[in-house]
Amino acid sequence: MKLLLVEDEMRMAQALCEILRQEHYQVDHFGDGCEGLLAAESGVYDLMILDVMLPGKNGFEIAREVRQKGIGTPILMLTAKSEVDDKVEGLDCGADDYLTKPFMTKELLARLRALSRRTGSRADGSLKFGDISLNRDRATLTCGENSVRLGEKEFGILEYLIVNQGQILTREQLAVKIWGYDSDTEYNNVEVYLSFVRKKLRFVRSETEIKAVRGIGYELRYGHV
């Protein structure tokens, strides 16, 4: 899963990035609230961790503006204060949960697991769209009795399309989601991996298709819809 961390305390941020990557999260970190907001508005993240006290924009402002743009990505707010008013303000701004510093690593990971279950994952760790099922634990695509393993980037593309089913995703969003902000990935790489995913869908004999919407991007469609 792709995670956004906006935290200006560099030692804490470095420690959190290391812990989260060990737990197989893909993490993008920003120490400035304005940069964090721009990243959050990209819509490419599965989870967000926002510190409250940030330069530029605070965590409350980021959460509020993200929600105003219709982005429903689960948000975990980090606060150094334990006052009830701060927690209430965070939840009122659109955060889904909060943790008061200092916190135990186990509790942070447990909160993230709980939030990730809100993104459409089923109890068995799979996502469903049309006639296909995508198992997140085994990176396996299944349709009826047919199944196939997906490569890392193939899996990331299909997961992102399923989680955002009903939406058209641009090449820019796919590139940032799969390769990250720091990548020099060319857009034709996106096309190449989309073609790989389409082949896997045909291999399992699925009626689910990745449709190109001219001049805009791509979306998942099932059957004749």
Disulfide bonds with the S-S distance in Angstrom:
none
